[in-house]
Amino acid sequence: MSYNIIVLAKQVPDTKNITGDAMKPDGTVNRIALPTIFNPEDLNALEEALKIKDEYGAKITVLTMGPPSAAEVLRQSLFRGADDVILLSDRKFAAADTLATSYVLSLAIKKIGKFDLIIGGRQAIDGDTAQVGPQTAEKLKVNQATCVNDIVELTNDSITVNRNTDHGSETIKTKLPILLTITAEANTPRPPSVKKTLTYKNALSLIEKNDYDEEYLKSNKKPFVIKNWDHKDINAKTERCGLTGSPTQVKKIENIVLETGNFKNIENSASGIKNLISELMSEHIIG
Ligand SMILES: Cc1cc2nc3c(=O)[nH]c(=O)nc-3n(C[C@H](O)[C@H](O)[C@H](O)COP(=O)(O)OP(=O)(O)OC[C@H]3O[C@@H](n4cnc5c(N)ncnc54)[C@H](O)[C@@H]3O)c2cc1C
């Protein structure tokens, strides 16, 4: 059986290389000042989809909601083996919290139609909430399994996965269709293929078209056009999109620099460790 898989991928600020003010005075992310990357665990999500495609056959559609520059995440997905890509970009989607983000993603998935699996990353390195996957599954009324580190078995109508829990891990079997969120330990993402990179290096979304000279677009080397859907294309209610549709607004963000305070020598013995653990528990640092 060949599977229809939708991968959720986000373009995120490269939080390791922040240049300039990360936040605007209104509490939204100053994305201009931040170099962007493919959200790391979304590369693991894409890799999990590609492994299913290698083993069983699949059509992989990658979906991202973001500014026009987020099309780069979709090019990177095509370079690795995605079959189709869709950019959800509209000023009305800007500054969305997880509720508004999952609303838009769920409407786009309804527009795509039939799917067996939706695969996203466990969490994004900027918002770090890990909420979008489960919220999207709820809106689509489909099964979900989060923090998946291994797909044990996949059949025509069921899936068995290993997932991390707060107390270790568990193995669950459930019915398709399903939404999975994948952790970094699940796999090692494959690099872009040279052949696919040459094929799709000029893929562009129409909202990026301005970056390309008209002559080139008229030339017979027609680039792969990345579909861009706005709020009208997915019948979204604008009051449920972007900042308007976001009950959560980021008040303030501070860069926390962890400084070493006073330190204490711990006796290198079982009782030394035991005393350390009971001290950390009594201070509610662990446990
Ligand atoms: C510092 C900071 C703190 C924030 N705190 C909150 C908060 O407490 N509550 C809140 O509601 N919002 C918060 N936000 C806003 C939040 O980042 C955005 O709503 C964001 O679009 C989704 O949340 P997330 O980054 O936590 O993603 P997560 O829920 O961690 O993402 C999980 C997975 O969902 C998929 N996904 C997420 N966003 C997209 C997308 N745009 N396109 C495609 N797939 C996607 C990816 O597969 C991703 O791996 C915060 C933003 C910042 C920068």
The ligand as a Gaussian input file, in Angstrom:
#p B3LYP/6-31G(d) Opt

LIG

0 1
 C        9.566000      32.808000      22.622000
 C        8.180000      32.489000      22.148000
 C        7.266000      32.016000      23.069000
 C        5.989000      31.679000      22.624000
 N        5.111000      31.200000      23.548000
 C        3.887000      30.829000      23.118000
 C        2.955000      30.267000      24.028000
 O        3.219000      30.125000      25.227000
 N        1.739000      29.897000      23.575000
 C        1.411000      30.073000      22.264000
 O        0.293000      29.704000      21.903000
 N        2.264000      30.581000      21.352000
 C        3.495000      30.955000      21.764000
 N        4.366000      31.477000      20.885000
 C        3.941000      31.614000      19.494000
 C        4.272000      30.318000      18.801000
 O        5.614000      30.226000      18.612000
 C        3.634000      30.272000      17.479000
 O        2.331000      30.113000      17.645000
 C        4.088000      29.186000      16.584000
 O        3.574000      29.332000      15.326000
 C        3.742000      27.768000      16.976000
 O        4.105000      27.432000      18.233000
 P        5.509000      26.784000      18.571000
 O        6.581000      27.568000      17.955000
 O        5.529000      26.557000      20.020000
 O        5.458000      25.387000      17.802000
 P        5.338000      23.885000      18.458000
 O        3.969000      23.650000      18.955000
 O        6.470000      23.630000      19.392000
 O        5.570000      23.093000      17.044000
 C        5.374000      21.741000      17.029000
 C        5.353000      21.300000      15.584000
 O        4.209000      21.860000      14.916000
 C        4.531000      22.154000      13.554000
 N        4.435000      23.609000      13.349000
 C        4.496000      24.610000      14.266000
 N        4.374000      25.827000      13.679000
 C        4.230000      25.572000      12.339000
 C        4.085000      26.395000      11.173000
 N        4.049000      27.723000      11.281000
 N        4.000000      25.790000       9.948000
 C        4.027000      24.423000       9.834000
 N        4.176000      23.578000      10.893000
 C        4.272000      24.155000      12.119000
 C        5.989000      21.704000      13.342000
 O        6.004000      20.364000      12.893000
 C        6.544000      21.798000      14.766000
 O        7.638000      20.951000      14.998000
 C        5.646000      31.830000      21.271000
 C        6.574000      32.332000      20.355000
 C        7.824000      32.659000      20.801000
 C        8.825000      33.150000      19.818000

